[in-house]
Structures are given as C-alpha cells and as structure tokens.
C-alpha cells in the first residue's frame, strides 16, 4: 500500500509538472529551439548563477561572434572576455574557451555525450554535465539545480527543515521522463521559476546546502569584474593605473591581480598586466 501511495504521488507530481509546462512553459527560449551541443554548452554555462533576461541578448551575440567550438577555440581570450562583459563571473568565459580547445584537440570538435566525461571538462560541474547531456543528447541523466531543488522540496519535503540533495536525487531519478528527459527538465525548471513568485518563503531555504549569497556591491568579485573590463578595453595597464581608475586601494588591486595571474586570466610584463593571449 505504501509503495502504491508513493507511486500515485509520483504520477500526480508528473501530471502537475507536465500540465503547467503545456500551458505556461517558456517555449520561446532561443536555446530550447536547438539541440546543437555547442549552443547548449554556451547557454548552460551562461545560465550558471545568471538570470535568463540577462543571458538572452548576450547568448545571441556570443553565438554570432563564436558560432562553434572551433571558432571559440581559435579566438583570443581578450575577445571572449569582451563578448562576455555584462554577464559577470568572468571565470566562466575562461573555462568555456578552455573547454572548446579540449573539444577541438581531444575530441575532434565533437562534444562527448557521457555525463562523466562532460563533468571532467573545465567549468562543468556535475549539475551542468547532467543538464548538457539531457538538453543536447536527450540523455535521462539525474541532476539538481536551484529550480529543480525548489520543486522537489515544495512537493515532497513540505515539513522538513534540512533536506539533502541525496534524498532529492532519489526522487529525481524516479520521476525523470525516460523518453523525453529534455523537455521534462525544461518543465521542472519552469515550475521552479513559477514557485519563486508564488511561495511566500523560498523552499530552497530548507535545503541542507542552502547558502545565502554574499552582497555583490563592494566585493572582490565586483572589483575583479572592473579590472577585467579595463584590461579588455585598454589591453595593458599597471596596477596603479587600475587602482586610480577603480578608486580602489592599490594593495587590494595588487592582491586581485595575483589571483587573476594564478588563474590564467592575466600576464605580467614588467609593471603592466594584460589579458593572456
């Protein structure tokens, strides 16, 4: 009886998600109209921690400038970062270019369809690997991102206080549509987005993995973004010139430059810094 009840609840859940998607799904998203693995990769990396309305115009511009893995692999990092401006988290652009280089050199320009292999590529976490496998190859992979987590906590863990992703993954695996995982995940994400406007309290606060994001204004992340934007514009600058332009203490700018250099963003020549070519 217990299993029968569980199965009925799962069926009701699937019916609810599909019903909402048919009526209210965001079917006009440009990256949902393609199964091109390259375009899926670009969209999924851009959508990491960035809202859809900010991604949409940048995605179109980026694809126009770099239409495939080969074009992105050949491009200079300066040009890639220039096209990325406005999305934030510039590290994603660096990883995306490195990923393109690996796909061209190691896989002859063809993206692997195995989630485990995808996970090993630069900047591709487990969730992004699963989403790429589902959206590009219709693979019934199991993954969790913020909207999916929100949906499962809302439906199955209403009274819980600390919900682990391990428990959610079990349900994701049980409910995924084996024949059409691509659209099933679209539907889950759309339902999760809807819940952000309907729920008084974000269900994700019940997640054992919930971490409140630190303020962006005044953060090192904001200063990093300013520094990268200045180097894209001026090609080469000293730390002192950057400190003057950003109105930040020289010591703070120098420390950020050290990190950017270690991460492979910039190269030091004498007293000046430039984007790695």
Secondary structure, DSSP 8 states (H G I E B T S, - for coil): -HHHHHHHHHHHHHHHHHHHHHHH--TT-GGGG---HHHHHHHHHHTTTS-HHHHHHHHHHHHHHS-SHHHHHHS-HHHHHHHHTTS--THHHHHHHHHHHHHHHHHTT-----HHHHHTSTT--HHHHHHHHHHHH--------HHHHHHHHHHH-TT-SSB-HHHHHHHHHHHS-SS-HHHHHHHHHHHHHHHHHH-SS-GGGGBTT-------TTSHHHHHHHHHHHHHHHSEEEHHHHHHHHT--HHHHHHHHHHHHHTTSEEEETTEEEE--
